[in-house]
Every structure is written in C-alpha cells, then in structure tokens.
Amino acid sequence: METRPEVTASVDSIEHPAEFRKALGLFDSIMIVAGIMVGSGIFIVSAEISRQVGSSGWLLAAWVITGVLTLSAALSYGELAAMMPQAGGMYTYLCEAFSPLLGFLYGWTLLTVIQTGTIAAVAIAFARFSGVAFPIVNESHYLIAPVRILPGYALSLSTAQAVALGIILLTAIVNSYGVQWGKLIQNIFTVAKLTGMVALLALGALAFFLHPNIFHANFTGAWHPHDVVGIGGVSAVTSFGMFVALCVSQTGSLFSADSWHDITFVAGEVRNPKRNLPLALGLGTSLVITLYLLCNLCYLAVLPLHAIQTAPGDRVATLAVDTILPSFGKLAMGLLIMVSTFGTVNGLTLAGGRACYAMAQDGLFFRRAGQLNKARVPGWALALQCLWSLFLVLPRTYDAATGQYGNLYSNLLDYVISAALLFYILTVAALFRLRRTRPDVPRPYRAWGYPWLPALYIVGAAIVLSVLFCYRTATTWPGLLIIASGIPVYFFLRRRSSKP
C-alpha cells in the first residue's frame, strides 16, 4: 500500500494546498471524541437494560462492563493512532496489520451502514425530540404518505424525516467549507451537551438529598432481579440467564458509547498527533464513561426501578427531569437531546468522509473521493456520505400485523452492531500482530497495560459477541452478509485500479 504524502507530512513542515490543514488541537480532539459518543442513547437505553437485568446493581454493572471494554479499546487504539497518524483510522490499521481486503470490508461497512446509518438514526432522534417544542414535527405527520415499494417496505416523507434531511444536509455543507468550521460547531455543541448533563446530575443530587428513600429503596436487594424480560428462553433470575442478559444488554450501552474511535479518521488534521491522539482517546472516553455512570446513579436517585423499566418511550432522562421539575422536564430534556444529537451528527459527518478518502488514496474507492477541495477537506467523499445518509432516512419498514411503520436504518444498525464489534476485536488484535511483524516502527505511545488490557478487551468482546450470535441471531448473522457484500466490490475496484 503506497504512502500518502499528504498525511505523513511533519507537523512542523510547511502545509501545502493539497494537504490536510492541521487545525485540530488536543481540546478539539477531545470534543470530537466526547461529542460523537454522547448522542441520545444515554438518555434512553437504561430502560431496556433495566428490563433485561432486572435490578439496580446489575444495571450499573452493565454500564461498568461497557466502560471497561470501551476504555480498554481506546487505550489500545492510542498506540495504533500514534504509530500511524494519518487519515483513515481503523481502515488503515486493518490494512497494515492484516490485508487491504479486511481494511476495505470495514470501510465498506462503515460507508454503507455504520457511519451513514448512525447519521440517519441520530438525525431522526433530533427530529423526534424537536417535536417536544414543535408538535408539527412528527413521524406520523406526512408530507408524502408511505408508498409501498416491496413487501414489508415503503418510502415516505414525514415532517420528522424532512427535519432529519435538513440536519444531515446542513452539517455536510458546513463541513465542506473546512475543518475549522466543523470543529467550531463540534466544540460549541459538545460543551453545551456536557454542561446539560452536569445540570442533570445536579438535579439528581438535589433529589437524592431531598428524597433519599428512593435511592435507598433501589439499592435494597440491588442484586436480586425481578420483573425481567426473557432473552431466548432464559432470564436474569438465574446465574446463566444474568450472564446472557449482561452480554445482550451491551448492544444498547456499547452503541451509546460507540464511535469514540472516529477521531482516528481525522488524524491527518490533528496537530502533534503522536501525543494528542492517544490523549484524546483516553481522556475523551474516560470523561464520557464517568458521566454515563453518574447519569445512571441520577436516574436511580430520582426514579424507582420499576419507573425506569416502564418509562414512556424509554425516555428515562425525560421522566427523571419531569419528576423533579414538573411541566418543564419534557421541554428541557427535549432541548438538551436536540443539542446533543446535532453535535453528534456534525462529528460523525466530519469524521466519516476521511475513511472514504483513505480508501480512494489506495485505489479502493472512487478516485474523486481521494481529492481535497479548496477548503482542504475531502468534499466529494463528504457529499457521497451525505447523499447515502439522506437516502437511508426515507425507506420505512412495514409490519402488516400491526400496521405500524418503522425505519430501515434501525434494522440495518441492529444487523451491524455485532459486525462492528467484530472489527473492533480485529483492530485490537492488530496491536499484537504489529508488535510482532513491525517491532522496529517508532511507537510514541505504547498501549497502557499491554498485553493484559488489550487481551481483556478481546476476550470480553468475544464473549459478548458469541452470546449475541447465539441469542440474537435475527440481528447478528445478517450483519455478516452486509460485510460479505463488499467482497465482490473490493475485487472489482482492485481490478479497475490495476489497469493502465
């Protein structure tokens, strides 16, 4: 794989128009990590987790497991990022450690589902919560009524979908004008969302001091599950059932803490990347995981466990704030989640196009995606990512039995969560392989806790993945098909790029 001069230039060298602009400092990088991680999941998924594990203690344990896995992976990625500080992130690491095919399959899945599907999902989340302040924004308020295209599928345009389309288009346009604009929005919205989370924690602390009986009741028998939802014929009331429940619950909590590695996609635009990338990964993930654990303690200080399990629409944070501040909580949380999700869409948009750029530089994608525009960002790659994200907002799933419409990207994300976890495992494994095959390459940062901490991640994530393949077959095996669909595309692109 050829070396890309625009991403290997020294930080101190004179920048050229054909190179990325080194515009991201340590603070900017931490804001990208934290801002992309915090979307709407932390305000919602605790309801589903609490139904699966059935107790306060095990709810916190599920989030602790997520924190350990996430931090272990982030600290491991730090070595790879400092060793190869160039655009592309996981695509580059998998290519270097294993093969261009494996790297391409990750990039293909990232473009077709992981990044674009997440952008579509988070944009819709923005639209849904904007409906709290603007009731006209609703998934059932159609501008174009659903049109059936295939059995079980339809196309539609609701007011919520229209708002989501606008958010995706807006962030893509802003980021196409330069990384300095993308980072400005990212910094503002990430600081705002983190401030909002701290305010939520302050309300929880106030509730604890005013009504400590709720917190005490939640932790009386905190390790004895009740009112649990069965998973594949087992439930958390048995030891094995609890093991399965903790593994399955990671689909929600890990997804809420996902995309922390997106900073590695923009490594070519980070100043002093050999220092700042490992620091941003470690500090950013630590900050978010700490806030996530405190948020769950806040929920348990305000709401009985049963109320968390039965929160309307799983909106636990909204119910908690509405309990403390009646008639104001829904609007306050709606605004906070709008700020949070907008920042997440911007961060995902900023980072995702760089992976396509790296693939195009290696001849594994459309050639124009490997070019920078006048603002020195991969404008064509950003446009392609934007167009596919826009498309994923429009298709709807249709359940004939209930007559209800869902969203196609939700199904795709369910399918690919396990596939994404597989790529994470392979990337951490790349750390071991590169230590053996390329021992003399400078490593400005060496993974903390090596080899035990990276090994812990591989073992822990592999266990979770194995349980998901056994007990969530409908949403795991299709993910492998999405990955496999990239194989013929890879060989087609390789053959095309080899021609004179």
FIRO-343659 format. One line per field, with one value per residue (C-alpha): x, y, z; residue in three letters. Coordinates in steps of 0.5 Angstrom, whole numbers, plus 500, padded with zeros to 3 digits. Each point is the difference from the previous one (the first is absolute). Layout:
% residues N
u [X  ...]
v [Y  ...]
w [Z  ...]
residu [ALA  ...]
//
This chain:
% residues 500
u [500  503  502  495  505  494  499  507  503  503  496  506  500  497  493  498  493  500  501  495  500  503  494  498  504  499  494  497  501  497  494  499  501  495  495  500  499  494  494  493  502  502  493  496  504  500  492  502  506  496  494  506  504  494  504  503  507  500  498  506  504  498  503  506  502  498  505  506  499  500  506  504  499  501  507  502  498  504  506  498  498  507  503  496  498  496  493  496  501  497  501  507  501  497  503  507  499  496  499  497  493  499  501  495  495  500  500  494  496  502  497  494  497  505  501  494  495  502  500  493  498  502  497  494  501  501  493  496  503  499  492  500  501  497  494  499  507  497  502  492  499  502  501  501  496  503  501  501  506  501  496  502  503  498  502  497  502  497  502  505  503  500  504  505  501  502  504  504  501  502  505  503  500  503  506  501  503  505  502  501  492  499  504  497  493  502  503  494  495  505  501  492  498  505  498  493  502  503  494  496  505  499  492  502  504  495  494  505  500  493  497  506  495  499  508  500  494  503  506  496  501  504  503  493  497  492  496  505  499  502  505  500  497  504  499  504  497  506  507  501  494  503  507  496  496  506  503  494  499  507  496  497  505  506  496  499  508  502  503  506  505  497  506  505  496  503  507  503  497  502  506  505  496  505  499  493  496  502  498  493  498  502  497  494  498  501  496  494  500  500  495  496  501  498  493  498  501  496  494  500  500  494  496  498  503  493  499  507  497  494  502  495  504  506  502  503  503  494  496  505  500  493  499  505  497  493  497  507  504  498  502  507  502  497  504  506  500  499  506  504  497  502  507  501  497  505  506  498  500  506  504  497  502  507  500  497  506  505  497  500  507  502  496  494  495  497  506  497  499  507  501  499  496  502  499  505  494  498  494  498  500  496  495  500  499  494  496  500  498  495  497  500  495  495  499  495  498  493  497  494  498  499  500  506  506  507  507  504  506  498  500  507  503  498  503  506  502  503  504  502  502  504  504  502  502  505  502  503  503  503  504  503  502  503  504  503  500  503  504  504  495  500  495  499  495  499  494  499  499  503  499  495  495  499  499  495  496  501  498  494  497  501  496  494  501  499  494  497  501  496  494  500  500  495  504  507  501  497  506  505  496  501  507  501  496  507  504  498  500  507  503  496  504  506  500  498  505  506  498  504]
v [500  507  505  506  506  505  496  498  508  502  505  505  500  505  498  500  501  492  498  500  506  499  503  496  500  496  503  500  493  498  504  495  494  502  504  494  495  504  500  497  493  502  503  494  494  499  498  494  498  500  496  495  499  502  503  507  497  496  506  503  494  500  507  499  494  505  505  494  498  507  503  493  501  508  499  494  505  505  496  499  507  503  495  501  508  500  501  493  497  493  499  502  496  493  501  501  494  495  502  505  496  500  507  501  496  504  507  497  498  507  504  495  499  502  508  501  496  503  507  499  497  506  505  497  500  507  501  496  504  506  498  502  507  500  495  500  496  493  494  499  507  498  505  494  494  493  497  492  498  493  495  503  506  507  507  506  508  502  506  497  497  507  503  494  501  507  499  495  505  506  496  497  507  504  494  501  507  498  496  507  501  492  501  506  497  494  504  504  495  495  505  501  493  498  507  497  493  503  504  494  497  506  499  492  502  505  495  495  505  502  493  494  495  499  498  496  496  499  497  496  493  503  494  496  500  501  502  498  499  493  499  494  496  502  505  504  497  494  501  498  504  506  499  500  506  504  498  501  507  502  501  506  503  499  503  506  501  498  504  502  498  505  505  495  501  508  498  504  506  500  504  496  493  496  503  503  494  495  505  502  493  498  507  500  493  501  506  497  494  503  505  494  496  506  501  493  502  506  496  495  506  503  494  493  495  498  507  499  494  503  507  502  499  498  507  499  507  504  496  502  507  501  497  505  506  498  503  502  494  498  506  501  493  500  507  496  494  504  504  493  497  506  500  492  501  505  496  494  504  503  493  495  503  500  492  500  505  495  494  504  502  493  499  496  505  506  504  506  498  501  507  506  506  508  499  494  495  494  504  494  495  504  501  493  498  506  497  493  502  504  494  496  505  499  492  497  493  498  495  497  497  507  505  503  503  500  503  496  502  498  493  501  502  494  496  503  501  493  501  507  496  495  506  503  493  499  507  499  493  504  503  494  498  506  500  493  502  507  500  506  505  506  500  507  497  493  497  500  493  497  494  499  505  499  493  501  504  495  494  505  502  493  497  506  498  493  501  504  495  495  504  506  496  504  507  497  495  505  505  495  500  507  500  494  504  504  495  500  508  499  496  504  506  497  497  507  504  495  502  505]
w [500  498  505  499  501  502  506  502  500  506  505  499  493  495  498  493  497  498  507  506  505  507  503  506  507  506  502  493  500  507  498  494  504  505  495  496  506  503  496  502  503  507  501  497  500  508  500  495  504  507  497  498  506  505  506  501  502  493  496  503  499  492  500  503  495  495  503  501  493  497  504  498  493  500  503  496  494  502  498  493  499  503  495  494  501  493  497  500  508  500  493  500  506  497  493  503  505  496  493  495  500  507  500  494  503  507  495  496  506  503  494  498  507  507  498  496  503  507  497  497  507  504  496  500  508  499  497  505  506  496  500  507  498  494  499  493  499  501  496  499  497  493  494  496  502  500  493  501  495  503  504  507  498  498  498  504  502  506  504  504  494  497  506  500  493  501  506  496  494  505  503  494  497  506  500  493  501  504  506  504  499  502  507  502  499  504  506  501  500  504  505  500  501  505  504  499  503  506  501  500  505  505  499  502  506  503  499  504  506  500  499  502  501  492  499  507  497  493  504  505  497  494  497  500  493  500  494  495  492  498  495  495  505  506  505  505  506  499  500  493  498  503  496  494  502  501  494  496  503  498  493  503  504  496  494  505  501  493  494  505  495  495  502  497  493  500  503  494  502  508  502  503  499  503  507  499  497  506  505  496  500  508  502  496  501  508  500  497  503  507  498  498  506  504  496  502  507  499  497  506  505  496  498  503  496  497  497  497  497  497  498  495  493  504  502  507  500  498  505  505  499  499  507  503  496  498  494  498  500  493  496  504  498  493  499  503  496  494  501  502  493  496  503  498  493  499  503  496  494  501  501  495  494  502  499  493  499  502  496  494  501  500  493  504  499  495  498  501  508  501  498  504  499  500  508  500  502  496  497  495  506  505  494  499  507  501  494  502  507  497  497  506  503  495  500  505  503  500  505  497  506  504  494  503  496  503  497  495  503  507  497  497  506  504  495  500  507  501  494  502  507  496  496  507  502  494  501  507  497  495  506  502  492  499  506  497  493  501  506  498  498  505  505  503  505  502  502  507  504  494  499  505  499  492  502  505  494  495  505  503  493  497  506  498  493  501  504  495  495  504  503  495  493  497  500  500  494  495  502  497  494  500  501  494  495  500  497  493  500  503  494  495  503  500  493  498  503  498  492  497]
residu [MET  GLU  THR  ARG  PRO  GLU  VAL  THR  ALA  SER  VAL  ASP  SER  ILE  GLU  HIS  PRO  ALA  GLU  PHE  ARG  LYS  ALA  LEU  GLY  LEU  PHE  ASP  SER  ILE  MET  ILE  VAL  ALA  GLY  ILE  MET  VAL  GLY  SER  GLY  ILE  PHE  ILE  VAL  SER  ALA  GLU  ILE  SER  ARG  GLN  VAL  GLY  SER  SER  GLY  TRP  LEU  LEU  ALA  ALA  TRP  VAL  ILE  THR  GLY  VAL  LEU  THR  LEU  SER  ALA  ALA  LEU  SER  TYR  GLY  GLU  LEU  ALA  ALA  MET  MET  PRO  GLN  ALA  GLY  GLY  MET  TYR  THR  TYR  LEU  CYS  GLU  ALA  PHE  SER  PRO  LEU  LEU  GLY  PHE  LEU  TYR  GLY  TRP  THR  LEU  LEU  THR  VAL  ILE  GLN  THR  GLY  THR  ILE  ALA  ALA  VAL  ALA  ILE  ALA  PHE  ALA  ARG  PHE  SER  GLY  VAL  ALA  PHE  PRO  ILE  VAL  ASN  GLU  SER  HIS  TYR  LEU  ILE  ALA  PRO  VAL  ARG  ILE  LEU  PRO  GLY  TYR  ALA  LEU  SER  LEU  SER  THR  ALA  GLN  ALA  VAL  ALA  LEU  GLY  ILE  ILE  LEU  LEU  THR  ALA  ILE  VAL  ASN  SER  TYR  GLY  VAL  GLN  TRP  GLY  LYS  LEU  ILE  GLN  ASN  ILE  PHE  THR  VAL  ALA  LYS  LEU  THR  GLY  MET  VAL  ALA  LEU  LEU  ALA  LEU  GLY  ALA  LEU  ALA  PHE  PHE  LEU  HIS  PRO  ASN  ILE  PHE  HIS  ALA  ASN  PHE  THR  GLY  ALA  TRP  HIS  PRO  HIS  ASP  VAL  VAL  GLY  ILE  GLY  GLY  VAL  SER  ALA  VAL  THR  SER  PHE  GLY  MET  PHE  VAL  ALA  LEU  CYS  VAL  SER  GLN  THR  GLY  SER  LEU  PHE  SER  ALA  ASP  SER  TRP  HIS  ASP  ILE  THR  PHE  VAL  ALA  GLY  GLU  VAL  ARG  ASN  PRO  LYS  ARG  ASN  LEU  PRO  LEU  ALA  LEU  GLY  LEU  GLY  THR  SER  LEU  VAL  ILE  THR  LEU  TYR  LEU  LEU  CYS  ASN  LEU  CYS  TYR  LEU  ALA  VAL  LEU  PRO  LEU  HIS  ALA  ILE  GLN  THR  ALA  PRO  GLY  ASP  ARG  VAL  ALA  THR  LEU  ALA  VAL  ASP  THR  ILE  LEU  PRO  SER  PHE  GLY  LYS  LEU  ALA  MET  GLY  LEU  LEU  ILE  MET  VAL  SER  THR  PHE  GLY  THR  VAL  ASN  GLY  LEU  THR  LEU  ALA  GLY  GLY  ARG  ALA  CYS  TYR  ALA  MET  ALA  GLN  ASP  GLY  LEU  PHE  PHE  ARG  ARG  ALA  GLY  GLN  LEU  ASN  LYS  ALA  ARG  VAL  PRO  GLY  TRP  ALA  LEU  ALA  LEU  GLN  CYS  LEU  TRP  SER  LEU  PHE  LEU  VAL  LEU  PRO  ARG  THR  TYR  ASP  ALA  ALA  THR  GLY  GLN  TYR  GLY  ASN  LEU  TYR  SER  ASN  LEU  LEU  ASP  TYR  VAL  ILE  SER  ALA  ALA  LEU  LEU  PHE  TYR  ILE  LEU  THR  VAL  ALA  ALA  LEU  PHE  ARG  LEU  ARG  ARG  THR  ARG  PRO  ASP  VAL  PRO  ARG  PRO  TYR  ARG  ALA  TRP  GLY  TYR  PRO  TRP  LEU  PRO  ALA  LEU  TYR  ILE  VAL  GLY  ALA  ALA  ILE  VAL  LEU  SER  VAL  LEU  PHE  CYS  TYR  ARG  THR  ALA  THR  THR  TRP  PRO  GLY  LEU  LEU  ILE  ILE  ALA  SER  GLY  ILE  PRO  VAL  TYR  PHE  PHE  LEU  ARG  ARG  ARG  SER  SER  LYS  PRO]
//
